[in-house]
Amino acid sequence: MSQSSDFADLVRQARAQQRPELLTQAIPYARLLGIQAQQHPDGLRFLMAASAGNVGNPTLPALHGGAIGGCMETAAALHLLMHMDTLKVPKIVDFSIDYVRAGKLRDTWVSCDVVRQGRRLVNIGINAWQTDPSESIARARAHFLLSD
């Protein structure tokens, strides 16, 4: 059995059991950033647990913008894997991020919303926050190419 069919089986299992954490555990970059997926009443959320390894400015300390952006992009791909008709990790077409305020060294949450879905292209909005979802530390827009 190939790696791609193993991953497709894992995606099917994660969807059937509503266990997105199966996917975060299978993706090395998600593990590196400390991303965890959690079901909430208002939908799927992703948590990047506070970690000194994600700090970019140790003086403040503040999270590295790349860690925030990487978490948001990974969360969006995982969101699509759980909610769209694709069994492969969606390919990023473009990603635009606005850093609204400094991310402190504390837990960071991410939520995603599909804005528009075409046959193969999906536009998704991504919000990252630390204490209150209405007080974003970053907002992003991304386009992903879905494959069969």
N, C-alpha and C positions, 0 to 999 in steps of 0.2 A: 504494500500500500504506500502511496506517495505522501509526502508531507502535506501537499495541498488537499488531498482527500481526507487526511487526518484532521486538518484544521477545519474543513467543511463539516466533518462529523461533530467536531467540538462546537462549532457555531450552532448547528441543529440542536445539540444537547443543551446548550446555554439558553436558547430560545424556548425549547420545550419545557425546561425546568424553571424558567425565569431566573437564571443564575448567571448574570453577567460577569461575576467574579471569576468564572471559569476562563473567560477570555483575557481578563487582566493578568491572570496568573500565567497564561500561555504566551504573552507578548513580553519579551525581555525589556524593551524600553519602558513599558508601563510599570514593570517591577522596579526598574532602576529609579524612576521618579517617585515610586511609592504610591501609585494610583490604585485606588480601590473603587469598585462600582457598588452602588447601593440602590435598592428600590425604595422610593418614598411615595407617599400618597399622591404627590403632584408630579410624579414621573421619575425617571432614572437620573441619578446624580452620581458625580464622580468626586472622590476625595483625594487630594494630594496631601498626605500627612506631612506635618512640619518636619523638616529634616535639614540639618546643617549642610548636607551635600547639595541642596538646592539654593543655597545662599549665593548671591552675586556680590553684594556689598556687605562685608562683615562689620563695617563700622556702624551701620544702622541697627541691626542687620536687616537686609531686605532680600527678598527672593530674586534670583536671576531672571531677567526677562525671558531668556531662552527656556528656562524651566517652566515658567508660566505658559508661554506659547506652546511648548511641547506637550504640556499637560492638556491644554485646550484642544490642540489638533488630535491628539490621541483619543481624548474623550469623544470628540465628534465622530471619529472613525468607529469607535466602539458603539456609540449610540446608533449609528447607521447599521452596523452588523446586527444589533439586537432588534431593529425596527424595520429594516428594508429587506427586499428580496434579493440578497446577495450573500454568497458564501465565502467570498474572498475579501481581504482588507481593501476597502475602497481606495482608489488612487486620488491623491490630492491634486487639484488643478490649480487653484490659487487660494491664498490665505492672507487675510488682511486683519491686523490687530490694532486696537487702540488701548494703550496703557492709560488707565484713568487715574489711578493712585498707586502709591508704593505698596507692594505686597510684603507684609511683615512676616517674620518667622513664626508662622502659626498655620494651622490647618487651612487649606484652600479648597473651596467647593467649586464645581463646574456643572452647569446644566446646558442642555442643547435643545434647540427647536428647529425642526425642518421648516424652512420658509417656503421653498418651492421645490417640487420634484417633477422632473421630466422623465423621459424614457430611460436615459442613461446618466443624466447630470442632476445632482442634488445641491441646492443652496441651503446652508445650515447656519443658524445664528448660535453663538456660543457666549455664555456669560460666566465669568469667574469672580468669586467674592470670598470674603473670609468670615465676617460676622453677620451680615445681613444681605440677602440677595438683591436688595434695591441699592446697595452701595458697592457697585462693581469695582474690582481692582483692574479688570481688563474685559473688553468686549471684542469679539471677533466675528468675521464673516468668512465663510469658506465655500468653495465649490469642490465636490467630489465626483469622480467618475465611477459609476457602479459597473461591475462586470458580472456576468452570469455565473 
